[in-house]
Amino acid sequence: MATPLALIVDDEPDIRELICITLARMGIDCIEAQTLAQASACLAAQSFDLCLTDMRLPDGSGMDVVRCVQAASASTPVAVITAHGNVELAVEALKAGAFDFVSKPVELKMLRTLVNSALRLDPHEVAPSDDIESRLIGDAPVMHDLRTRIRKLARSQAPVYISGESGVGKELVAQMIHANGPRSGARFVPVNCGAISRDLIESELFGHKKGSFTGAFADNLGLFQAANGGTLFLDEVAELPLPMQVKLLRAIQEKAVRPVGSNTEIPIDVRILSATHKDLGGLVQAEQFRQDLFYRVNVIELKVPPLRERSHDVERLAKYILGRTSDLEVTPELAPSALKALREYEFPGNVRELENVLERALTLCEGNVIDAFDLALPSTLKANSQVTGMAFGRETLDDYLAQVEIETIESAMFKADNNKTAAAGMLGLKLGALRYRMQKLSLE
């Protein structure tokens, strides 16, 4: 196996020497450059497995080096060295295509971790796309674009903000980014920030020391340390209380956490992926989400399209879900009426709602064919109610209104991820009133 070769770009001889010695002990050869011009000449003359560049150069900047590397060999990971605390420049470098960044003064342990991660990216290896194709199903152009971006983002260490409505599959997208990157051998740790008590969220994320609070009977590592070397997925990050947002920002910037009850910080090597179905930019404007944290987690935004924007994929998705869900020897088929109903329905709950609809249909259908009525979609139920009323010549207004109320509540519950408090807010109801209506309509 050939010895890896790194390009080190810095105008300070001491920094270059420190980095070259560290990399030499890791079995990596180095070529040094003091200026942007020298770096450009080196990149034109040969290929490299890695590039490390200072942000400030006599004849340019580290951003220029990033662009040169991207032009010469887009698969070569490049990391920038920034002044301590200069988060803005680091974020800009990541947006420009940098693999990662390290702050001055350079900590050798962090440098070695960064280099090891970068070298796990084989520029000649095609990303394992089969998993992406098989799990992110769809032929719509928006899905092709999504899969392409996932492969590209998997090679970076930049924080990614995954946006999209409830039920579109944001966690699945996060899993794919992790699985196709250099951290795939380490843990993927998901956490729903809205499902953890506000009193416990700091302990859950950062850990705690024994005796630090009532009930702390033993040391707890926390989710950041559990994900060390891997990926931490912060789902519903918008639900974090403001005081916790400050601590999360520091953990991301300093790449270290301080467990509750501890006086020392623990270095961590974690890639941050985050998601929410809410408008994070709007929450920043409303001062409900910190702007500095928004810029830090939203280095790159990846939008996951709703199901209604790719209605032609519904049939393929439905057949995949039925094949995965059914415990029968022969997978049930969808009748033409069922396929028509699925294509025409907008699915406010997206793929998650489609899964729920099909699981219910498997229970209701007789035989091996699912028809439109088995799906129990709101439009199907409404049509059936009207037909029944006409057939028997009796008034069905109460039934119709009850069905409208059921549809409205179910839609709000889907959008709110089954959070009754949030659903009640959407409907303009008090929580107790929503619970009463759900019990009355047998929706509990």
C-alpha positions as CSV (number, residue, x, y, z in Angstrom):
1,M,0.0,0.0,0.0
2,A,1.4,3.4,-1.0
3,T,2.4,5.8,1.7
4,P,-0.2,8.7,2.1
5,L,1.0,12.1,0.9
6,A,-0.2,15.4,2.5
7,L,0.2,19.0,1.4
8,I,0.9,21.4,4.3
9,V,0.3,25.1,3.4
10,D,1.3,27.6,6.1
11,D,3.7,30.6,6.1
12,E,4.9,29.9,9.7
13,P,7.8,27.4,9.7
14,D,7.2,26.3,13.2
15,I,3.6,25.3,12.5
16,R,4.6,23.5,9.3
17,E,7.3,21.6,11.2
18,L,4.9,20.6,14.0
19,I,2.3,19.3,11.6
20,C,4.9,17.5,9.4
21,I,6.5,15.8,12.5
22,T,3.1,14.7,13.8
23,L,2.0,13.3,10.4
24,A,5.4,11.6,9.9
25,R,4.8,9.7,13.1
26,M,1.5,8.6,11.6
27,G,3.3,7.2,8.5
28,I,2.3,10.1,6.2
29,D,4.8,11.9,3.9
30,C,4.4,15.7,3.6
31,I,5.2,18.4,1.1
32,E,5.3,21.9,2.4
33,A,4.2,25.2,0.8
34,Q,4.5,28.7,2.2
35,T,2.2,30.5,-0.2
36,L,-0.9,30.1,-2.3
37,A,1.2,30.2,-5.4
38,Q,3.4,27.4,-4.2
39,A,0.4,25.3,-3.1
40,S,-1.2,25.8,-6.6
41,A,2.0,24.6,-8.2
42,C,2.2,21.5,-6.0
43,L,-1.5,20.7,-6.7
44,A,-0.8,21.0,-10.5
45,A,2.3,18.8,-10.3
46,Q,0.9,15.8,-8.4
47,S,-2.0,14.4,-6.4
48,F,-2.4,14.3,-2.6
49,D,-4.3,12.3,-0.1
50,L,-4.9,15.2,2.2
51,C,-4.3,19.0,2.4
52,L,-4.0,21.1,5.5
53,T,-3.9,24.9,5.0
54,D,-3.7,28.0,7.2
55,M,-6.5,30.4,6.7
56,R,-4.1,33.4,6.3
57,L,-1.4,33.3,3.6
58,P,0.9,36.1,2.3
59,D,-0.7,36.0,-1.2
60,G,-4.2,34.7,-0.5
61,S,-6.3,32.8,2.0
62,G,-7.1,29.2,3.0
63,M,-10.4,29.7,1.1
64,D,-8.3,30.0,-2.1
65,V,-6.5,26.8,-1.3
66,V,-9.8,25.0,-0.8
67,R,-11.0,26.2,-4.2
68,C,-7.7,25.1,-5.8
69,V,-8.0,21.6,-4.3
70,Q,-11.6,21.4,-5.4
71,A,-10.6,22.3,-8.9
72,A,-7.6,19.9,-9.0
73,S,-9.2,16.9,-7.3
74,A,-12.6,17.3,-5.7
75,S,-12.2,14.0,-3.8
76,T,-9.1,15.2,-1.9
77,P,-10.1,16.2,1.7
78,V,-8.8,19.6,2.7
79,A,-8.9,21.0,6.2
80,V,-8.3,24.6,7.3
81,I,-6.4,26.0,10.3
82,T,-8.2,29.0,11.8
83,A,-7.5,31.4,14.6
84,H,-9.0,30.3,17.9
85,G,-12.7,31.2,18.1
86,N,-13.0,32.4,14.5
87,V,-16.1,30.3,13.9
88,E,-17.3,32.5,10.9
89,L,-14.3,31.7,8.8
90,A,-14.5,28.0,9.7
91,V,-18.1,27.9,8.6
92,E,-17.3,29.6,5.4
93,A,-14.6,27.1,4.7
94,L,-16.9,24.2,5.3
95,K,-19.5,25.7,3.0
96,A,-16.8,26.1,0.3
97,G,-16.0,22.4,0.5
98,A,-13.5,22.0,3.3
99,F,-13.6,18.6,5.0
100,D,-13.1,20.0,8.5
101,F,-11.2,22.6,10.5
102,V,-8.8,22.8,13.4
103,S,-8.2,25.9,15.6
104,K,-4.9,27.4,16.7
105,P,-3.0,26.6,18.9
106,V,-3.2,23.2,17.1
107,E,-3.9,20.4,19.5
108,L,-2.1,17.3,18.3
109,K,-4.7,14.8,19.5
110,M,-7.4,16.7,17.6
111,L,-5.1,17.0,14.5
112,R,-4.5,13.2,14.5
113,T,-8.2,12.5,14.8
114,L,-8.9,14.8,11.9
115,V,-6.2,13.3,9.7
116,N,-7.3,9.7,10.5
117,S,-10.9,10.6,9.5
118,A,-9.8,12.3,6.3
119,L,-7.6,9.3,5.2
120,R,-10.5,6.9,5.7
121,L,-12.0,8.7,2.6
122,D,-10.6,6.7,-0.3
123,P,-10.7,9.0,-3.3
124,H,-10.8,6.0,-5.6
125,E,-13.7,4.3,-3.8
126,V,-17.2,4.8,-5.0
127,A,-19.5,5.6,-2.1
128,P,-21.7,2.5,-1.3
129,S,-24.8,3.9,-3.1
130,D,-26.7,0.6,-3.1
131,D,-28.0,1.3,0.4
132,I,-29.1,4.8,-0.5
133,E,-30.9,3.5,-3.6
134,S,-32.7,0.7,-1.7
135,R,-33.8,2.8,1.3
136,L,-34.4,6.2,-0.2
137,I,-37.0,5.0,-2.7
138,G,-38.2,7.2,-5.6
139,D,-37.5,8.0,-9.3
140,A,-38.6,11.7,-9.0
141,P,-35.9,14.2,-9.9
142,V,-36.0,15.6,-6.4
143,M,-35.0,12.2,-5.1
144,H,-32.2,11.8,-7.5
145,D,-30.9,15.2,-6.4
146,L,-31.3,14.2,-2.7
147,R,-29.3,10.9,-3.1
148,T,-26.5,12.8,-5.0
149,R,-26.3,15.4,-2.2
150,I,-26.2,12.7,0.4
151,R,-23.2,11.1,-1.2
152,K,-21.4,14.4,-1.4
153,L,-22.2,15.5,2.1
154,A,-21.1,12.1,3.5
155,R,-17.5,12.9,2.5
156,S,-17.5,16.1,4.6
157,Q,-17.5,16.7,8.3
158,A,-19.6,19.9,8.0
159,P,-22.7,20.1,10.2
160,V,-25.8,19.5,8.1
161,Y,-29.3,20.8,8.9
162,I,-31.9,18.5,7.5
163,S,-35.2,20.3,6.9
164,G,-38.6,19.0,5.9
165,E,-42.1,18.3,7.1
166,S,-42.9,15.6,9.7
167,G,-42.8,12.1,8.3
168,V,-40.6,12.7,5.3
169,G,-37.7,10.6,6.6
170,K,-35.2,13.1,8.0
171,E,-33.7,10.5,10.4
172,L,-33.3,8.0,7.5
173,V,-31.4,10.7,5.5
174,A,-29.2,11.4,8.5
175,Q,-28.4,7.6,8.8
176,M,-27.5,7.6,5.1
177,I,-25.1,10.5,5.5
178,H,-23.4,8.7,8.4
179,A,-23.4,5.2,6.7
180,N,-21.7,6.5,3.5
181,G,-19.0,8.6,5.3
182,P,-15.7,7.9,7.1
183,R,-17.5,7.6,10.4
184,S,-19.6,4.6,9.3
185,G,-17.7,2.2,11.5
186,A,-18.6,4.2,14.6
187,R,-22.0,4.8,16.3
188,F,-24.9,6.8,14.9
189,V,-26.7,8.2,17.9
190,P,-30.1,9.8,17.4
191,V,-31.8,11.9,20.0
192,N,-35.2,13.6,19.9
193,C,-34.6,16.9,21.7
194,G,-38.3,17.4,22.2
195,A,-38.8,14.1,24.0
196,I,-36.3,14.7,26.9
197,S,-37.3,16.6,30.0
198,R,-35.9,20.1,30.2
199,D,-34.5,19.2,33.7
200,L,-32.5,16.2,32.3
201,I,-31.5,17.3,28.8
202,E,-28.0,18.7,29.9
203,S,-27.3,15.4,31.7
204,E,-28.5,13.4,28.7
205,L,-26.4,15.2,26.2
206,F,-23.2,15.9,28.2
207,G,-23.3,13.3,31.0
208,H,-23.0,13.8,34.7
209,K,-20.8,12.8,37.6
210,K,-22.0,10.6,40.5
211,G,-23.7,12.6,43.2
212,S,-24.0,15.8,41.0
213,F,-27.8,15.8,41.6
214,T,-30.5,13.8,43.3
215,G,-30.8,10.4,41.6
216,A,-27.2,10.6,40.1
217,F,-26.1,7.3,41.6
218,A,-23.3,6.7,39.0
219,D,-21.3,8.5,36.4
220,N,-23.1,8.8,33.1
221,L,-21.3,9.4,29.8
222,G,-24.0,11.3,27.9
223,L,-24.9,11.1,24.3
224,F,-22.0,13.2,23.0
225,Q,-19.5,10.8,24.5
226,A,-21.6,7.8,23.4
227,A,-21.3,9.1,19.8
228,N,-17.6,9.9,20.1
229,G,-15.9,9.1,16.8
230,G,-19.3,8.8,15.1
231,T,-22.4,11.0,14.4
232,L,-24.9,12.6,16.8
233,F,-28.3,13.3,15.2
234,L,-30.2,16.1,17.0
235,D,-33.8,15.6,15.9
236,E,-36.2,18.4,16.6
237,V,-33.3,20.7,17.6
238,A,-35.8,23.6,17.7
239,E,-37.3,22.2,20.9
240,L,-34.1,22.9,22.9
241,P,-34.6,25.5,25.6
242,L,-32.5,28.7,25.1
243,P,-30.2,28.0,28.1
244,M,-29.4,24.6,26.6
245,Q,-28.8,26.2,23.2
246,V,-25.9,28.2,24.7
247,K,-24.2,25.1,26.1
248,L,-24.7,23.2,22.8
249,L,-23.1,26.0,20.9
250,R,-20.0,25.9,23.1
251,A,-19.8,22.1,22.8
252,I,-19.8,22.4,19.0
253,Q,-17.3,25.3,18.9
254,E,-14.9,23.9,21.4
255,K,-15.3,20.2,20.4
256,A,-15.5,19.4,24.1
257,V,-18.2,18.8,26.7
258,R,-18.4,19.3,30.5
259,P,-20.5,16.7,32.3
260,V,-22.9,18.0,35.0
261,G,-20.9,18.2,38.3
262,S,-17.5,18.1,36.6
263,N,-14.9,20.9,36.6
264,T,-13.1,19.7,33.5
265,E,-14.1,19.5,29.8
266,I,-13.7,16.3,27.9
267,P,-12.7,16.5,24.2
268,I,-15.1,14.9,21.8
269,D,-14.9,14.0,18.1
270,V,-18.5,14.0,16.8
271,R,-20.2,15.0,13.6
272,I,-23.4,17.0,14.2
273,L,-26.5,16.4,12.1
274,S,-29.7,18.2,13.1
275,A,-33.3,18.4,11.9
276,T,-36.7,19.9,12.7
277,H,-40.0,20.2,10.9
278,K,-40.2,23.8,12.0
279,D,-39.0,26.9,10.3
280,L,-35.7,27.4,12.1
281,G,-35.0,30.7,10.4
282,G,-38.4,32.0,11.5
283,L,-37.7,30.9,15.1
284,V,-34.4,32.9,14.9
285,Q,-36.4,36.0,13.9
286,A,-38.9,35.4,16.7
287,E,-35.8,35.1,19.1
288,Q,-36.9,31.5,20.1
289,F,-33.7,30.0,18.6
290,R,-30.2,31.5,18.9
291,Q,-28.8,33.0,15.7
292,D,-25.2,32.0,16.5
293,L,-26.3,28.4,17.0
294,F,-28.4,28.5,13.8
295,Y,-25.4,29.5,11.8
296,R,-23.4,26.7,13.4
297,V,-25.8,23.8,12.8
298,N,-27.0,25.2,9.5
299,V,-23.6,25.2,7.7
300,I,-25.3,23.2,4.9
301,E,-29.1,22.7,4.6
302,L,-30.5,19.6,3.0
303,K,-34.2,19.7,2.2
304,V,-36.1,16.5,2.1
305,P,-39.1,16.8,-0.2
306,P,-42.7,16.1,1.0
307,L,-44.5,13.1,-0.6
308,R,-47.0,15.3,-2.5
309,E,-44.0,16.7,-4.5
310,R,-43.3,13.2,-5.8
311,S,-46.7,11.6,-6.1
312,H,-45.5,9.3,-8.9
313,D,-43.3,7.5,-6.3
314,V,-46.2,6.6,-4.1
315,E,-47.0,3.3,-5.9
316,R,-43.4,2.1,-5.7
317,L,-43.1,3.2,-2.0
318,A,-46.4,1.5,-1.2
319,K,-45.3,-1.8,-2.7
320,Y,-42.0,-1.6,-0.8
321,I,-43.8,-0.9,2.5
322,L,-46.3,-3.8,1.9
323,G,-43.4,-6.2,1.2
324,R,-41.6,-5.1,4.3
325,T,-44.6,-5.0,6.6
326,S,-46.7,-8.0,5.6
327,D,-46.1,-11.3,7.4
328,L,-48.0,-13.2,4.7
329,E,-46.2,-15.6,2.3
330,V,-47.6,-13.6,-0.6
331,T,-47.5,-9.8,-0.5
332,P,-51.0,-8.3,-0.8
333,E,-51.6,-6.4,-4.0
334,L,-53.1,-2.9,-4.5
335,A,-56.3,-2.8,-6.6
336,P,-56.5,-0.1,-9.3
337,S,-59.0,1.8,-7.1
338,A,-56.5,1.8,-4.2
339,L,-53.6,3.0,-6.4
340,K,-55.8,5.8,-7.7
341,A,-56.8,6.9,-4.2
342,L,-53.2,6.8,-3.0
343,R,-52.0,9.0,-5.9
344,E,-54.8,11.5,-5.4
345,Y,-54.3,11.9,-1.6
346,E,-51.8,14.6,-0.5
347,F,-50.5,12.8,2.6
348,P,-50.0,15.6,5.1
349,G,-48.1,13.1,7.2
350,N,-45.9,12.1,4.3
351,V,-44.2,8.7,4.2
352,R,-44.9,8.0,7.9
353,E,-48.6,8.5,7.2
354,L,-48.4,6.2,4.1
355,E,-46.8,3.5,6.3
356,N,-49.6,3.8,8.9
357,V,-52.3,3.7,6.2
358,L,-50.9,0.6,4.6
359,E,-50.4,-1.2,8.0
360,R,-54.1,-0.5,8.8
361,A,-55.1,-1.7,5.3
362,L,-53.3,-5.0,5.9
363,T,-55.5,-5.5,8.9
364,L,-58.8,-4.5,7.3
365,C,-58.5,-6.1,3.9
366,E,-60.1,-9.5,3.1
367,G,-58.1,-11.8,0.8
368,N,-54.9,-10.7,-0.9
369,V,-56.1,-7.5,-2.5
370,I,-56.3,-4.1,-0.9
371,D,-59.0,-1.8,-2.4
372,A,-59.6,1.9,-1.8
373,F,-62.1,1.3,1.0
374,D,-59.5,-0.8,3.0
375,L,-57.1,2.2,2.9
376,A,-59.6,4.3,4.9
377,L,-58.3,7.5,3.5
378,P,-60.3,10.6,4.4
379,S,-61.4,11.2,0.8
380,T,-62.4,7.5,0.5
381,L,-64.4,7.6,3.8
382,K,-66.1,10.8,2.8
383,A,-67.2,9.3,-0.6
384,N,-68.3,6.1,1.1
385,S,-70.4,8.1,3.6
386,Q,-72.1,10.0,0.8
387,V,-72.8,6.9,-1.2
388,T,-74.2,5.1,2.0
389,G,-76.4,8.1,2.7
390,M,-77.9,8.2,-0.8
391,A,-78.4,4.4,-0.8
392,F,-80.4,4.4,2.3
393,G,-82.0,7.8,2.0
394,R,-81.1,9.1,5.4
395,E,-79.4,12.2,6.6
396,T,-75.7,11.7,7.3
397,L,-74.7,15.3,8.3
398,D,-73.6,14.2,11.9
399,D,-71.5,11.4,10.4
400,Y,-70.0,13.7,7.8
401,L,-69.1,16.3,10.4
402,A,-67.6,13.7,12.7
403,Q,-65.5,12.4,9.9
404,V,-64.3,15.9,9.0
405,E,-63.4,16.4,12.7
406,I,-61.5,13.0,12.7
407,E,-59.6,14.0,9.5
408,T,-58.6,17.4,11.0
409,I,-57.4,15.9,14.3
410,E,-55.5,13.1,12.6
411,S,-53.8,15.6,10.2
412,A,-52.8,17.8,13.1
413,M,-51.5,14.8,15.0
414,F,-49.4,13.7,12.0
415,K,-47.9,17.2,11.6
416,A,-47.1,17.3,15.3
417,D,-45.5,13.9,15.4
418,N,-48.3,12.6,17.7
419,N,-47.5,15.4,20.2
420,K,-51.0,16.3,21.6
421,T,-49.9,19.6,23.1
422,A,-48.5,20.7,19.8
423,A,-51.5,19.4,17.9
424,A,-53.9,21.2,20.2
425,G,-52.0,24.5,19.5
426,M,-52.4,24.0,15.8
427,L,-56.1,23.4,16.2
428,G,-56.6,26.4,18.6
429,L,-57.7,24.1,21.4
430,K,-56.7,23.5,25.0
431,L,-55.0,20.2,25.6
432,G,-58.0,19.0,27.7
433,A,-60.4,19.8,25.0
434,L,-58.4,17.9,22.4
435,R,-58.2,14.9,24.7
436,Y,-62.0,15.0,25.2
437,R,-62.7,15.1,21.5
438,M,-60.3,12.3,20.8
439,Q,-61.9,10.1,23.4
440,K,-65.4,11.0,22.0
441,L,-64.3,10.0,18.5
442,S,-62.5,6.9,19.7
443,L,-59.1,8.3,18.5
444,E,-57.2,7.5,21.7
